[in-house]
Amino acid sequence: MNKKIDYISGTETAYTINEQEELECEEWKAGVYDEDEFYQYEEMVKQERKQMPVYSGVLKYFPDAIREVAKVSWAGNQQHHPDKSLHWDRAKSSDELDALARHLIEAGTIDTDGQRHSAKVAWRALAYLQKELEKEGKAPLSKYNNKNNGNT
């Protein structure tokens, strides 16, 4: 029998699993599992991590560009919240693609605040991508993941 059982997660996203999957889940919680399957799972997780080379695949390639984007973050925080620690105030702007396009038009030049328009393009692109991942529930590191569609 393949009876469906509904479960609600902490993020209020509905998941359904069949009885066999439920049994396997309960066995796992109780510490009853196939050791070979466990090691295969561990290897799979390890391989997935290797396919996300944050340092060697991004930071090492673009250290100076990343610094410029970080400067844009800091300058924006100083502009909007000079009295607060560095944070992303999502309420200030939610039009990432329009803002990105405005800065893209002036790419290669310096904005009136002394920051590069190209760095602002990169910041807006990262902001949009982050919100897109959150909206799809694919942002495990974000406190906004799958909550209010990535908005505050």
N, C-alpha and C positions, 0 to 999 in steps of 0.2 A: 504494500500500500504506500502511496506517495502523498500523504495528507500534508497540506501546507499549514504552517504554524506562523502566525505573525508575532514579530518582536519589535519593540520600540527601543531605539538606542538613546543615549543621553542627549544627543543632538536632535532628537525627535524625528529622525529619519527612519522610515519603515523599512524593515528587512524581512524577507520570508525565507525560511529554510524548511527542508523536508525532515521527516522523522529520523532518517539515517544521519543527516548532518547534525541534528539536535543530539542524537546519541553520541556521536563523535565529540561534539562540543562538551557534553557532560563528562565523558570519559577523560578528555583533556584536562578539564577543571579538577577532576578527581586524581589526576596523576597517572591515569591508565592510557598509555599511548604506545604506538609502534615506534621503537627506537630508530629504525631505518627511516621512517617517514619524518621523524623529528630532525634527523641529520640532513635529510634532503631539503626540508623546509629551511633550516639554518643556512645551508649552502645557497639556496635561492635568495634569501634575504641578503646574504653577503654579496652575491653577484649584482643584485639591484643597487646596493650601496656603491659598488665599484662603477656603476653606470651613471653615477651622479658626482663627478669629480669637481666639487666646488672650488677647491684650491687649484689643482693642476689644470682644470678645464675652463676656468673663468678668471679667478683672481691672478693666476700666474700669466695668463694671456694679456689681460687688460688692467694691470695695476694702476697705471696713471689715469686711465679713463674712469675706473672705479673711484679713485680719489676725487676726481672732478664731480662725480655724481654725489659723493658724500659731502663735498663742499656746498653743493646746491641744497642738500637736505638741511645742513646747518644754517645756511643763509635764509632759507625759507622759515625755519623755526625762529630765527632771530627777528625776522620781519613780522611774523604773526604772533609770536609768544616769547618775547625777549626775557620775560620773567620766569619762564618754565624750562624744565629740562627738555632735551631733544626728544621729540615724539612726532608721530604722523597724525595731524589733526584732520581726519577724514571729512569732517563737516565743512572745512574751508573750501574744498573743491572736489567735485565728483565728475568733472568733464574732462577726464584724462585724454581722450582722443582728440577733442577740440583743442585743448591746451598744447598737446603734443604737436598737432598740425601748425598751430600759430608759431611755436618755437622752431619747427622744421623749416618754415618759410624763411627764417632768419638764421638758419644753421651756418656756422662758420663765422659768426659775429658775436660780439659781447653785448649782453642785455644791460639795461640802465643800472641794475644793481651790481654790475661787475662780474656776473656769472655768465658762462658760455651758454648760448642757446642750445648748442649740441648736447651739453650735459643735462640741460632741462628736458630735452627730447628723451634722453636715456632714462631719466628719473620718471617721467610720465609713462614711458613704455613699461618700466618695471612696476609702477603703481597699477597700471591697467592689467598687466599679467597677473599680479598678485590677487587682485579682486576677481579676475576671471577664474583662477584656480580655487579661490575660496567659494565662489558661487557654485562651482561644480563639485565641491566637497573634496578637492584634491590638494589641499594645503594643510598638511598635518601639523606644521609648526606654527600656524597662525591662530591666535585667539579668536579671530573673526570667522574662522572656517565654517562655511555653511550656515552662518548666522546672519540674518538680515541681508542676505545676498552680498555680503562683503562690505556693507556700509555700517557705520556706527549706530 
